[in-house]
Amino acid sequence: MKPNDMPLICLPLGLCDHDVATLIDFLYELTEALERHYTGELMRRNYPRQGNSTEDSPDVDPPF
């Protein structure tokens, strides 16, 4: 087995219902914190200004 064959994260097995719910809540809170922190970057990627588009996003006007 090579280092690149290892999974990115190892999720614990055999968690009780309460612990699973706690883990899911933590992951949602982490995702929300990342979205708040990187809002500007996400907005630029999803709604680039005309003439300043990224390679994955078409030129569109922001909805606001």
PDBQT receptor file of N, H, CA, C and O in Angstrom, charges set to zero:
ATOM      1  N   MET A   1       0.847  -1.173   0.000  1.00  0.00    +0.000 N 
ATOM      2  CA  MET A   1       0.000   0.000   0.000  1.00  0.00    +0.000 C 
ATOM      3  C   MET A   1       0.894   1.238   0.000  1.00  0.00    +0.000 C 
ATOM      4  O   MET A   1       1.835   1.326   0.789  1.00  0.00    +0.000 OA
ATOM      5  N   LYS A   2       0.603   2.191  -0.880  1.00  0.00    +0.000 N 
ATOM      6  H   LYS A   2      -0.161   2.120  -1.521  1.00  0.00    +0.000 HD
ATOM      7  CA  LYS A   2       1.348   3.430  -0.977  1.00  0.00    +0.000 C 
ATOM      8  C   LYS A   2       0.635   4.518  -0.165  1.00  0.00    +0.000 C 
ATOM      9  O   LYS A   2      -0.561   4.398   0.100  1.00  0.00    +0.000 OA
ATOM     10  N   PRO A   3       1.347   5.572   0.230  1.00  0.00    +0.000 N 
ATOM     11  CA  PRO A   3       0.696   6.645   0.996  1.00  0.00    +0.000 C 
ATOM     12  C   PRO A   3      -0.511   7.252   0.282  1.00  0.00    +0.000 C 
ATOM     13  O   PRO A   3      -1.476   7.639   0.941  1.00  0.00    +0.000 OA
ATOM     14  N   ASN A   4      -0.481   7.343  -1.042  1.00  0.00    +0.000 N 
ATOM     15  H   ASN A   4       0.303   7.029  -1.578  1.00  0.00    +0.000 HD
ATOM     16  CA  ASN A   4      -1.609   7.922  -1.778  1.00  0.00    +0.000 C 
ATOM     17  C   ASN A   4      -2.815   6.995  -1.828  1.00  0.00    +0.000 C 
ATOM     18  O   ASN A   4      -3.905   7.423  -2.209  1.00  0.00    +0.000 OA
ATOM     19  N   ASP A   5      -2.639   5.738  -1.452  1.00  0.00    +0.000 N 
ATOM     20  H   ASP A   5      -1.754   5.390  -1.143  1.00  0.00    +0.000 HD
ATOM     21  CA  ASP A   5      -3.748   4.785  -1.424  1.00  0.00    +0.000 C 
ATOM     22  C   ASP A   5      -4.570   4.903  -0.137  1.00  0.00    +0.000 C 
ATOM     23  O   ASP A   5      -5.654   4.329  -0.033  1.00  0.00    +0.000 OA
ATOM     24  N   MET A   6      -4.057   5.640   0.824  1.00  0.00    +0.000 N 
ATOM     25  H   MET A   6      -3.177   6.107   0.739  1.00  0.00    +0.000 HD
ATOM     26  CA  MET A   6      -4.750   5.798   2.094  1.00  0.00    +0.000 C 
ATOM     27  C   MET A   6      -5.947   6.724   1.924  1.00  0.00    +0.000 C 
ATOM     28  O   MET A   6      -5.885   7.659   1.125  1.00  0.00    +0.000 OA
ATOM     29  N   PRO A   7      -7.039   6.488   2.656  1.00  0.00    +0.000 N 
ATOM     30  CA  PRO A   7      -8.182   7.397   2.571  1.00  0.00    +0.000 C 
ATOM     31  C   PRO A   7      -7.821   8.774   3.113  1.00  0.00    +0.000 C 
ATOM     32  O   PRO A   7      -6.944   8.907   3.965  1.00  0.00    +0.000 OA
ATOM     33  N   LEU A   8      -8.507   9.795   2.609  1.00  0.00    +0.000 N 
ATOM     34  H   LEU A   8      -9.220   9.687   1.916  1.00  0.00    +0.000 HD
ATOM     35  CA  LEU A   8      -8.250  11.158   3.045  1.00  0.00    +0.000 C 
ATOM     36  C   LEU A   8      -8.561  11.321   4.534  1.00  0.00    +0.000 C 
ATOM     37  O   LEU A   8      -7.783  11.927   5.270  1.00  0.00    +0.000 OA
ATOM     38  N   ILE A   9      -9.682  10.787   4.968  1.00  0.00    +0.000 N 
ATOM     39  H   ILE A   9     -10.314  10.294   4.370  1.00  0.00    +0.000 HD
ATOM     40  CA  ILE A   9     -10.012  10.790   6.390  1.00  0.00    +0.000 C 
ATOM     41  C   ILE A   9     -10.497   9.403   6.777  1.00  0.00    +0.000 C 
ATOM     42  O   ILE A   9     -11.000   8.652   5.942  1.00  0.00    +0.000 OA
ATOM     43  N   CYS A  10     -10.345   9.081   8.017  1.00  0.00    +0.000 N 
ATOM     44  H   CYS A  10      -9.937   9.692   8.696  1.00  0.00    +0.000 HD
ATOM     45  CA  CYS A  10     -10.838   7.803   8.529  1.00  0.00    +0.000 C 
ATOM     46  C   CYS A  10     -11.996   8.091   9.472  1.00  0.00    +0.000 C 
ATOM     47  O   CYS A  10     -11.817   8.697  10.528  1.00  0.00    +0.000 OA
ATOM     48  N   LEU A  11     -13.170   7.653   9.083  1.00  0.00    +0.000 N 
ATOM     49  H   LEU A  11     -13.316   7.161   8.225  1.00  0.00    +0.000 HD
ATOM     50  CA  LEU A  11     -14.340   7.854   9.932  1.00  0.00    +0.000 C 
ATOM     51  C   LEU A  11     -14.417   6.730  10.949  1.00  0.00    +0.000 C 
ATOM     52  O   LEU A  11     -14.157   5.570  10.628  1.00  0.00    +0.000 OA
ATOM     53  N   PRO A  12     -14.776   7.079  12.180  1.00  0.00    +0.000 N 
ATOM     54  CA  PRO A  12     -14.872   6.040  13.203  1.00  0.00    +0.000 C 
ATOM     55  C   PRO A  12     -16.042   5.100  12.926  1.00  0.00    +0.000 C 
ATOM     56  O   PRO A  12     -17.083   5.521  12.420  1.00  0.00    +0.000 OA
ATOM     57  N   LEU A  13     -15.865   3.853  13.254  1.00  0.00    +0.000 N 
ATOM     58  H   LEU A  13     -15.020   3.511  13.664  1.00  0.00    +0.000 HD
ATOM     59  CA  LEU A  13     -16.921   2.855  13.081  1.00  0.00    +0.000 C 
ATOM     60  C   LEU A  13     -17.579   2.570  14.427  1.00  0.00    +0.000 C 
ATOM     61  O   LEU A  13     -16.962   2.749  15.477  1.00  0.00    +0.000 OA
ATOM     62  N   GLY A  14     -18.808   2.134  14.392  1.00  0.00    +0.000 N 
ATOM     63  H   GLY A  14     -19.309   1.988  13.539  1.00  0.00    +0.000 HD
ATOM     64  CA  GLY A  14     -19.488   1.692  15.598  1.00  0.00    +0.000 C 
ATOM     65  C   GLY A  14     -19.894   2.807  16.548  1.00  0.00    +0.000 C 
ATOM     66  O   GLY A  14     -19.962   2.589  17.758  1.00  0.00    +0.000 OA
ATOM     67  N   LEU A  15     -20.166   3.999  16.023  1.00  0.00    +0.000 N 
ATOM     68  H   LEU A  15     -20.112   4.176  15.040  1.00  0.00    +0.000 HD
ATOM     69  CA  LEU A  15     -20.602   5.086  16.893  1.00  0.00    +0.000 C 
ATOM     70  C   LEU A  15     -22.061   4.886  17.289  1.00  0.00    +0.000 C 
ATOM     71  O   LEU A  15     -22.859   4.368  16.508  1.00  0.00    +0.000 OA
ATOM     72  N   CYS A  16     -22.401   5.301  18.505  1.00  0.00    +0.000 N 
ATOM     73  H   CYS A  16     -21.752   5.721  19.139  1.00  0.00    +0.000 HD
ATOM     74  CA  CYS A  16     -23.800   5.257  18.926  1.00  0.00    +0.000 C 
ATOM     75  C   CYS A  16     -24.550   6.405  18.249  1.00  0.00    +0.000 C 
ATOM     76  O   CYS A  16     -23.932   7.321  17.706  1.00  0.00    +0.000 OA
ATOM     77  N   ASP A  17     -25.862   6.353  18.282  1.00  0.00    +0.000 N 
ATOM     78  H   ASP A  17     -26.364   5.609  18.722  1.00  0.00    +0.000 HD
ATOM     79  CA  ASP A  17     -26.693   7.356  17.601  1.00  0.00    +0.000 C 
ATOM     80  C   ASP A  17     -26.353   8.768  18.045  1.00  0.00    +0.000 C 
ATOM     81  O   ASP A  17     -26.265   9.670  17.212  1.00  0.00    +0.000 OA
ATOM     82  N   HIS A  18     -26.163   8.976  19.326  1.00  0.00    +0.000 N 
ATOM     83  H   HIS A  18     -26.235   8.244  20.003  1.00  0.00    +0.000 HD
ATOM     84  CA  HIS A  18     -25.861  10.307  19.861  1.00  0.00    +0.000 C 
ATOM     85  C   HIS A  18     -24.534  10.825  19.310  1.00  0.00    +0.000 C 
ATOM     86  O   HIS A  18     -24.429  11.988  18.922  1.00  0.00    +0.000 OA
ATOM     87  N   ASP A  19     -23.530   9.962  19.278  1.00  0.00    +0.000 N 
ATOM     88  H   ASP A  19     -23.616   9.017  19.593  1.00  0.00    +0.000 HD
ATOM     89  CA  ASP A  19     -22.217  10.376  18.783  1.00  0.00    +0.000 C 
ATOM     90  C   ASP A  19     -22.247  10.681  17.288  1.00  0.00    +0.000 C 
ATOM     91  O   ASP A  19     -21.562  11.595  16.829  1.00  0.00    +0.000 OA
ATOM     92  N   VAL A  20     -23.031   9.928  16.529  1.00  0.00    +0.000 N 
ATOM     93  H   VAL A  20     -23.588   9.186  16.902  1.00  0.00    +0.000 HD
ATOM     94  CA  VAL A  20     -23.180  10.199  15.100  1.00  0.00    +0.000 C 
ATOM     95  C   VAL A  20     -23.824  11.575  14.907  1.00  0.00    +0.000 C 
ATOM     96  O   VAL A  20     -23.369  12.368  14.083  1.00  0.00    +0.000 OA
ATOM     97  N   ALA A  21     -24.874  11.850  15.663  1.00  0.00    +0.000 N 
ATOM     98  H   ALA A  21     -25.244  11.206  16.333  1.00  0.00    +0.000 HD
ATOM     99  CA  ALA A  21     -25.545  13.145  15.567  1.00  0.00    +0.000 C 
ATOM    100  C   ALA A  21     -24.596  14.282  15.949  1.00  0.00    +0.000 C 
ATOM    101  O   ALA A  21     -24.618  15.339  15.317  1.00  0.00    +0.000 OA
ATOM    102  N   THR A  22     -23.769  14.081  16.968  1.00  0.00    +0.000 N 
ATOM    103  H   THR A  22     -23.751  13.222  17.481  1.00  0.00    +0.000 HD
ATOM    104  CA  THR A  22     -22.795  15.084  17.383  1.00  0.00    +0.000 C 
ATOM    105  C   THR A  22     -21.760  15.323  16.293  1.00  0.00    +0.000 C 
ATOM    106  O   THR A  22     -21.398  16.468  16.022  1.00  0.00    +0.000 OA
ATOM    107  N   LEU A  23     -21.285  14.259  15.670  1.00  0.00    +0.000 N 
ATOM    108  H   LEU A  23     -21.579  13.329  15.890  1.00  0.00    +0.000 HD
ATOM    109  CA  LEU A  23     -20.312  14.384  14.583  1.00  0.00    +0.000 C 
ATOM    110  C   LEU A  23     -20.919  15.144  13.404  1.00  0.00    +0.000 C 
ATOM    111  O   LEU A  23     -20.283  16.040  12.849  1.00  0.00    +0.000 OA
ATOM    112  N   ILE A  24     -22.137  14.792  13.026  1.00  0.00    +0.000 N 
ATOM    113  H   ILE A  24     -22.653  14.065  13.477  1.00  0.00    +0.000 HD
ATOM    114  CA  ILE A  24     -22.804  15.475  11.911  1.00  0.00    +0.000 C 
ATOM    115  C   ILE A  24     -23.003  16.953  12.232  1.00  0.00    +0.000 C 
ATOM    116  O   ILE A  24     -22.762  17.803  11.375  1.00  0.00    +0.000 OA
ATOM    117  N   ASP A  25     -23.434  17.271  13.442  1.00  0.00    +0.000 N 
ATOM    118  H   ASP A  25     -23.629  16.581  14.138  1.00  0.00    +0.000 HD
ATOM    119  CA  ASP A  25     -23.605  18.676  13.842  1.00  0.00    +0.000 C 
ATOM    120  C   ASP A  25     -22.288  19.433  13.736  1.00  0.00    +0.000 C 
ATOM    121  O   ASP A  25     -22.249  20.560  13.241  1.00  0.00    +0.000 OA
ATOM    122  N   PHE A  26     -21.211  18.810  14.201  1.00  0.00    +0.000 N 
ATOM    123  H   PHE A  26     -21.242  17.895  14.603  1.00  0.00    +0.000 HD
ATOM    124  CA  PHE A  26     -19.898  19.447  14.109  1.00  0.00    +0.000 C 
ATOM    125  C   PHE A  26     -19.521  19.713  12.655  1.00  0.00    +0.000 C 
ATOM    126  O   PHE A  26     -19.036  20.797  12.333  1.00  0.00    +0.000 OA
ATOM    127  N   LEU A  27     -19.736  18.739  11.775  1.00  0.00    +0.000 N 
ATOM    128  H   LEU A  27     -20.130  17.857  12.037  1.00  0.00    +0.000 HD
ATOM    129  CA  LEU A  27     -19.376  18.906  10.367  1.00  0.00    +0.000 C 
ATOM    130  C   LEU A  27     -20.202  20.010   9.712  1.00  0.00    +0.000 C 
ATOM    131  O   LEU A  27     -19.673  20.772   8.902  1.00  0.00    +0.000 OA
ATOM    132  N   TYR A  28     -21.499  20.112  10.049  1.00  0.00    +0.000 N 
ATOM    133  H   TYR A  28     -21.929  19.493  10.706  1.00  0.00    +0.000 HD
ATOM    134  CA  TYR A  28     -22.319  21.210   9.530  1.00  0.00    +0.000 C 
ATOM    135  C   TYR A  28     -21.798  22.560  10.019  1.00  0.00    +0.000 C 
ATOM    136  O   TYR A  28     -21.710  23.511   9.243  1.00  0.00    +0.000 OA
ATOM    137  N   GLU A  29     -21.452  22.644  11.304  1.00  0.00    +0.000 N 
ATOM    138  H   GLU A  29     -21.524  21.872  11.934  1.00  0.00    +0.000 HD
ATOM    139  CA  GLU A  29     -20.928  23.898  11.848  1.00  0.00    +0.000 C 
ATOM    140  C   GLU A  29     -19.601  24.263  11.202  1.00  0.00    +0.000 C 
ATOM    141  O   GLU A  29     -19.349  25.436  10.927  1.00  0.00    +0.000 OA
ATOM    142  N   LEU A  30     -18.752  23.276  10.958  1.00  0.00    +0.000 N 
ATOM    143  H   LEU A  30     -18.956  22.323  11.181  1.00  0.00    +0.000 HD
ATOM    144  CA  LEU A  30     -17.476  23.512  10.291  1.00  0.00    +0.000 C 
ATOM    145  C   LEU A  30     -17.706  24.031   8.869  1.00  0.00    +0.000 C 
ATOM    146  O   LEU A  30     -17.049  24.979   8.438  1.00  0.00    +0.000 OA
ATOM    147  N   THR A  31     -18.632  23.414   8.149  1.00  0.00    +0.000 N 
ATOM    148  H   THR A  31     -19.166  22.645   8.500  1.00  0.00    +0.000 HD
ATOM    149  CA  THR A  31     -18.948  23.843   6.787  1.00  0.00    +0.000 C 
ATOM    150  C   THR A  31     -19.474  25.272   6.780  1.00  0.00    +0.000 C 
ATOM    151  O   THR A  31     -19.064  26.073   5.940  1.00  0.00    +0.000 OA
ATOM    152  N   GLU A  32     -20.373  25.605   7.699  1.00  0.00    +0.000 N 
ATOM    153  H   GLU A  32     -20.706  24.954   8.381  1.00  0.00    +0.000 HD
ATOM    154  CA  GLU A  32     -20.908  26.965   7.783  1.00  0.00    +0.000 C 
ATOM    155  C   GLU A  32     -19.808  27.972   8.097  1.00  0.00    +0.000 C 
ATOM    156  O   GLU A  32     -19.790  29.064   7.530  1.00  0.00    +0.000 OA
ATOM    157  N   ALA A  33     -18.892  27.618   8.992  1.00  0.00    +0.000 N 
ATOM    158  H   ALA A  33     -18.906  26.731   9.453  1.00  0.00    +0.000 HD
ATOM    159  CA  ALA A  33     -17.786  28.525   9.326  1.00  0.00    +0.000 C 
ATOM    160  C   ALA A  33     -16.888  28.752   8.114  1.00  0.00    +0.000 C 
ATOM    161  O   ALA A  33     -16.454  29.878   7.870  1.00  0.00    +0.000 OA
ATOM    162  N   LEU A  34     -16.608  27.703   7.359  1.00  0.00    +0.000 N 
ATOM    163  H   LEU A  34     -16.960  26.789   7.558  1.00  0.00    +0.000 HD
ATOM    164  CA  LEU A  34     -15.794  27.845   6.146  1.00  0.00    +0.000 C 
ATOM    165  C   LEU A  34     -16.503  28.711   5.107  1.00  0.00    +0.000 C 
ATOM    166  O   LEU A  34     -15.874  29.551   4.463  1.00  0.00    +0.000 OA
ATOM    167  N   GLU A  35     -17.803  28.508   4.945  1.00  0.00    +0.000 N 
ATOM    168  H   GLU A  35     -18.314  27.825   5.469  1.00  0.00    +0.000 HD
ATOM    169  CA  GLU A  35     -18.564  29.320   3.991  1.00  0.00    +0.000 C 
ATOM    170  C   GLU A  35     -18.566  30.792   4.398  1.00  0.00    +0.000 C 
ATOM    171  O   GLU A  35     -18.418  31.671   3.549  1.00  0.00    +0.000 OA
ATOM    172  N   ARG A  36     -18.734  31.066   5.705  1.00  0.00    +0.000 N 
ATOM    173  H   ARG A  36     -18.854  30.351   6.394  1.00  0.00    +0.000 HD
ATOM    174  CA  ARG A  36     -18.707  32.463   6.165  1.00  0.00    +0.000 C 
ATOM    175  C   ARG A  36     -17.332  33.075   5.936  1.00  0.00    +0.000 C 
ATOM    176  O   ARG A  36     -17.223  34.219   5.495  1.00  0.00    +0.000 OA
ATOM    177  N   HIS A  37     -16.293  32.321   6.234  1.00  0.00    +0.000 N 
ATOM    178  H   HIS A  37     -16.382  31.392   6.592  1.00  0.00    +0.000 HD
ATOM    179  CA  HIS A  37     -14.930  32.831   6.122  1.00  0.00    +0.000 C 
ATOM    180  C   HIS A  37     -14.547  33.103   4.669  1.00  0.00    +0.000 C 
ATOM    181  O   HIS A  37     -13.863  34.085   4.379  1.00  0.00    +0.000 OA
ATOM    182  N   TYR A  38     -14.982  32.244   3.764  1.00  0.00    +0.000 N 
ATOM    183  H   TYR A  38     -15.538  31.447   3.999  1.00  0.00    +0.000 HD
ATOM    184  CA  TYR A  38     -14.587  32.348   2.357  1.00  0.00    +0.000 C 
ATOM    185  C   TYR A  38     -15.716  32.847   1.454  1.00  0.00    +0.000 C 
ATOM    186  O   TYR A  38     -15.723  32.549   0.260  1.00  0.00    +0.000 OA
ATOM    187  N   THR A  39     -16.672  33.602   2.006  1.00  0.00    +0.000 N 
ATOM    188  H   THR A  39     -16.667  33.845   2.976  1.00  0.00    +0.000 HD
ATOM    189  CA  THR A  39     -17.807  34.097   1.224  1.00  0.00    +0.000 C 
ATOM    190  C   THR A  39     -17.353  34.861  -0.008  1.00  0.00    +0.000 C 
ATOM    191  O   THR A  39     -17.875  34.636  -1.099  1.00  0.00    +0.000 OA
ATOM    192  N   GLY A  40     -16.393  35.756   0.148  1.00  0.00    +0.000 N 
ATOM    193  H   GLY A  40     -15.969  35.939   1.035  1.00  0.00    +0.000 HD
ATOM    194  CA  GLY A  40     -15.931  36.562  -0.978  1.00  0.00    +0.000 C 
ATOM    195  C   GLY A  40     -15.380  35.703  -2.103  1.00  0.00    +0.000 C 
ATOM    196  O   GLY A  40     -15.687  35.930  -3.274  1.00  0.00    +0.000 OA
ATOM    197  N   GLU A  41     -14.577  34.731  -1.752  1.00  0.00    +0.000 N 
ATOM    198  H   GLU A  41     -14.327  34.547  -0.801  1.00  0.00    +0.000 HD
ATOM    199  CA  GLU A  41     -14.001  33.851  -2.769  1.00  0.00    +0.000 C 
ATOM    200  C   GLU A  41     -15.071  33.023  -3.462  1.00  0.00    +0.000 C 
ATOM    201  O   GLU A  41     -15.026  32.826  -4.676  1.00  0.00    +0.000 OA
ATOM    202  N   LEU A  42     -16.042  32.535  -2.678  1.00  0.00    +0.000 N 
ATOM    203  H   LEU A  42     -16.078  32.695  -1.692  1.00  0.00    +0.000 HD
ATOM    204  CA  LEU A  42     -17.120  31.747  -3.261  1.00  0.00    +0.000 C 
ATOM    205  C   LEU A  42     -17.985  32.598  -4.188  1.00  0.00    +0.000 C 
ATOM    206  O   LEU A  42     -18.406  32.136  -5.248  1.00  0.00    +0.000 OA
ATOM    207  N   MET A  43     -18.247  33.836  -3.788  1.00  0.00    +0.000 N 
ATOM    208  H   MET A  43     -17.905  34.212  -2.926  1.00  0.00    +0.000 HD
ATOM    209  CA  MET A  43     -19.043  34.720  -4.638  1.00  0.00    +0.000 C 
ATOM    210  C   MET A  43     -18.314  35.024  -5.941  1.00  0.00    +0.000 C 
ATOM    211  O   MET A  43     -18.931  35.030  -7.007  1.00  0.00    +0.000 OA
ATOM    212  N   ARG A  44     -17.017  35.275  -5.869  1.00  0.00    +0.000 N 
ATOM    213  H   ARG A  44     -16.516  35.270  -5.003  1.00  0.00    +0.000 HD
ATOM    214  CA  ARG A  44     -16.260  35.550  -7.099  1.00  0.00    +0.000 C 
ATOM    215  C   ARG A  44     -16.264  34.341  -8.025  1.00  0.00    +0.000 C 
ATOM    216  O   ARG A  44     -16.329  34.497  -9.244  1.00  0.00    +0.000 OA
ATOM    217  N   ARG A  45     -16.195  33.153  -7.469  1.00  0.00    +0.000 N 
ATOM    218  H   ARG A  45     -16.142  33.026  -6.478  1.00  0.00    +0.000 HD
ATOM    219  CA  ARG A  45     -16.197  31.948  -8.303  1.00  0.00    +0.000 C 
ATOM    220  C   ARG A  45     -17.558  31.725  -8.946  1.00  0.00    +0.000 C 
ATOM    221  O   ARG A  45     -17.640  31.380 -10.124  1.00  0.00    +0.000 OA
ATOM    222  N   ASN A  46     -18.621  31.918  -8.184  1.00  0.00    +0.000 N 
ATOM    223  H   ASN A  46     -18.555  32.199  -7.226  1.00  0.00    +0.000 HD
ATOM    224  CA  ASN A  46     -19.969  31.659  -8.692  1.00  0.00    +0.000 C 
ATOM    225  C   ASN A  46     -20.525  32.804  -9.526  1.00  0.00    +0.000 C 
ATOM    226  O   ASN A  46     -21.325  32.572 -10.431  1.00  0.00    +0.000 OA
ATOM    227  N   TYR A  47     -20.116  34.031  -9.237  1.00  0.00    +0.000 N 
ATOM    228  H   TYR A  47     -19.466  34.219  -8.501  1.00  0.00    +0.000 HD
ATOM    229  CA  TYR A  47     -20.637  35.203  -9.942  1.00  0.00    +0.000 C 
ATOM    230  C   TYR A  47     -19.495  36.131 -10.317  1.00  0.00    +0.000 C 
ATOM    231  O   TYR A  47     -19.389  37.228  -9.768  1.00  0.00    +0.000 OA
ATOM    232  N   PRO A  48     -18.628  35.708 -11.252  1.00  0.00    +0.000 N 
ATOM    233  CA  PRO A  48     -17.506  36.578 -11.620  1.00  0.00    +0.000 C 
ATOM    234  C   PRO A  48     -17.996  37.833 -12.336  1.00  0.00    +0.000 C 
ATOM    235  O   PRO A  48     -19.023  37.824 -13.014  1.00  0.00    +0.000 OA
ATOM    236  N   ARG A  49     -17.230  38.916 -12.166  1.00  0.00    +0.000 N 
ATOM    237  H   ARG A  49     -16.396  38.924 -11.615  1.00  0.00    +0.000 HD
ATOM    238  CA  ARG A  49     -17.538  40.148 -12.894  1.00  0.00    +0.000 C 
ATOM    239  C   ARG A  49     -17.261  39.928 -14.369  1.00  0.00    +0.000 C 
ATOM    240  O   ARG A  49     -16.400  39.129 -14.737  1.00  0.00    +0.000 OA
ATOM    241  N   GLN A  50     -17.997  40.641 -15.212  1.00  0.00    +0.000 N 
ATOM    242  H   GLN A  50     -18.696  41.290 -14.913  1.00  0.00    +0.000 HD
ATOM    243  CA  GLN A  50     -17.772  40.493 -16.649  1.00  0.00    +0.000 C 
ATOM    244  C   GLN A  50     -16.347  40.895 -16.983  1.00  0.00    +0.000 C 
ATOM    245  O   GLN A  50     -15.839  41.898 -16.482  1.00  0.00    +0.000 OA
ATOM    246  N   GLY A  51     -15.710  40.105 -17.833  1.00  0.00    +0.000 N 
ATOM    247  H   GLY A  51     -16.123  39.290 -18.241  1.00  0.00    +0.000 HD
ATOM    248  CA  GLY A  51     -14.335  40.368 -18.210  1.00  0.00    +0.000 C 
ATOM    249  C   GLY A  51     -13.329  39.835 -17.213  1.00  0.00    +0.000 C 
ATOM    250  O   GLY A  51     -12.122  39.957 -17.425  1.00  0.00    +0.000 OA
ATOM    251  N   ASN A  52     -13.814  39.236 -16.110  1.00  0.00    +0.000 N 
ATOM    252  H   ASN A  52     -14.794  39.136 -15.938  1.00  0.00    +0.000 HD
ATOM    253  CA  ASN A  52     -12.916  38.704 -15.083  1.00  0.00    +0.000 C 
ATOM    254  C   ASN A  52     -13.416  37.331 -14.649  1.00  0.00    +0.000 C 
ATOM    255  O   ASN A  52     -13.550  37.066 -13.455  1.00  0.00    +0.000 OA
ATOM    256  N   SER A  53     -13.694  36.455 -15.621  1.00  0.00    +0.000 N 
ATOM    257  H   SER A  53     -13.586  36.670 -16.591  1.00  0.00    +0.000 HD
ATOM    258  CA  SER A  53     -14.279  35.161 -15.286  1.00  0.00    +0.000 C 
ATOM    259  C   SER A  53     -13.202  34.130 -14.985  1.00  0.00    +0.000 C 
ATOM    260  O   SER A  53     -12.052  34.255 -15.407  1.00  0.00    +0.000 OA
ATOM    261  N   THR A  54     -13.612  33.100 -14.238  1.00  0.00    +0.000 N 
ATOM    262  H   THR A  54     -14.546  32.998 -13.895  1.00  0.00    +0.000 HD
ATOM    263  CA  THR A  54     -12.722  31.971 -14.014  1.00  0.00    +0.000 C 
ATOM    264  C   THR A  54     -12.957  30.968 -15.127  1.00  0.00    +0.000 C 
ATOM    265  O   THR A  54     -13.918  31.088 -15.886  1.00  0.00    +0.000 OA
ATOM    266  N   GLU A  55     -12.088  29.990 -15.224  1.00  0.00    +0.000 N 
ATOM    267  H   GLU A  55     -11.307  29.892 -14.607  1.00  0.00    +0.000 HD
ATOM    268  CA  GLU A  55     -12.229  29.046 -16.324  1.00  0.00    +0.000 C 
ATOM    269  C   GLU A  55     -13.458  28.158 -16.192  1.00  0.00    +0.000 C 
ATOM    270  O   GLU A  55     -13.955  27.661 -17.202  1.00  0.00    +0.000 OA
ATOM    271  N   ASP A  56     -13.972  27.939 -14.965  1.00  0.00    +0.000 N 
ATOM    272  H   ASP A  56     -13.568  28.343 -14.144  1.00  0.00    +0.000 HD
ATOM    273  CA  ASP A  56     -15.114  27.047 -14.772  1.00  0.00    +0.000 C 
ATOM    274  C   ASP A  56     -16.454  27.765 -14.790  1.00  0.00    +0.000 C 
ATOM    275  O   ASP A  56     -17.491  27.106 -14.877  1.00  0.00    +0.000 OA
ATOM    276  N   SER A  57     -16.471  29.089 -14.711  1.00  0.00    +0.000 N 
ATOM    277  H   SER A  57     -15.629  29.624 -14.640  1.00  0.00    +0.000 HD
ATOM    278  CA  SER A  57     -17.722  29.821 -14.578  1.00  0.00    +0.000 C 
ATOM    279  C   SER A  57     -17.954  30.706 -15.789  1.00  0.00    +0.000 C 
ATOM    280  O   SER A  57     -17.040  31.399 -16.237  1.00  0.00    +0.000 OA
ATOM    281  N   PRO A  58     -19.173  30.689 -16.324  1.00  0.00    +0.000 N 
ATOM    282  CA  PRO A  58     -19.474  31.584 -17.434  1.00  0.00    +0.000 C 
ATOM    283  C   PRO A  58     -19.654  33.011 -16.925  1.00  0.00    +0.000 C 
ATOM    284  O   PRO A  58     -19.873  33.222 -15.732  1.00  0.00    +0.000 OA
ATOM    285  N   ASP A  59     -19.564  33.984 -17.819  1.00  0.00    +0.000 N 
ATOM    286  H   ASP A  59     -19.385  33.812 -18.788  1.00  0.00    +0.000 HD
ATOM    287  CA  ASP A  59     -19.807  35.376 -17.450  1.00  0.00    +0.000 C 
ATOM    288  C   ASP A  59     -21.290  35.558 -17.187  1.00  0.00    +0.000 C 
ATOM    289  O   ASP A  59     -22.115  35.397 -18.086  1.00  0.00    +0.000 OA
ATOM    290  N   VAL A  60     -21.620  35.891 -15.958  1.00  0.00    +0.000 N 
ATOM    291  H   VAL A  60     -20.950  36.021 -15.227  1.00  0.00    +0.000 HD
ATOM    292  CA  VAL A  60     -22.998  36.156 -15.574  1.00  0.00    +0.000 C 
ATOM    293  C   VAL A  60     -23.009  37.334 -14.640  1.00  0.00    +0.000 C 
ATOM    294  O   VAL A  60     -22.041  37.571 -13.917  1.00  0.00    +0.000 OA
ATOM    295  N   ASP A  61     -24.104  38.080 -14.649  1.00  0.00    +0.000 N 
ATOM    296  H   ASP A  61     -24.890  37.888 -15.236  1.00  0.00    +0.000 HD
ATOM    297  CA  ASP A  61     -24.268  39.172 -13.705  1.00  0.00    +0.000 C 
ATOM    298  C   ASP A  61     -24.741  38.610 -12.384  1.00  0.00    +0.000 C 
ATOM    299  O   ASP A  61     -25.554  37.686 -12.373  1.00  0.00    +0.000 OA
ATOM    300  N   PRO A  62     -24.252  39.145 -11.247  1.00  0.00    +0.000 N 
ATOM    301  CA  PRO A  62     -24.743  38.672  -9.961  1.00  0.00    +0.000 C 
ATOM    302  C   PRO A  62     -26.226  39.001  -9.804  1.00  0.00    +0.000 C 
ATOM    303  O   PRO A  62     -26.702  39.981 -10.376  1.00  0.00    +0.000 OA
ATOM    304  N   PRO A  63     -26.960  38.197  -9.037  1.00  0.00    +0.000 N 
ATOM    305  CA  PRO A  63     -28.396  38.407  -8.913  1.00  0.00    +0.000 C 
ATOM    306  C   PRO A  63     -28.783  39.597  -8.035  1.00  0.00    +0.000 C 
ATOM    307  O   PRO A  63     -29.969  39.818  -7.788  1.00  0.00    +0.000 OA
ATOM    308  N   PHE A  64     -27.809  40.359  -7.564  1.00  0.00    +0.000 N 
ATOM    309  H   PHE A  64     -26.846  40.179  -7.764  1.00  0.00    +0.000 HD
ATOM    310  CA  PHE A  64     -28.114  41.490  -6.679  1.00  0.00    +0.000 C 
ATOM    311  C   PHE A  64     -27.417  42.737  -7.127  1.00  0.00    +0.000 C 
ATOM    312  O   PHE A  64     -27.561  43.785  -6.498  1.00  0.00    +0.000 OA
TER     313      PHE A  64
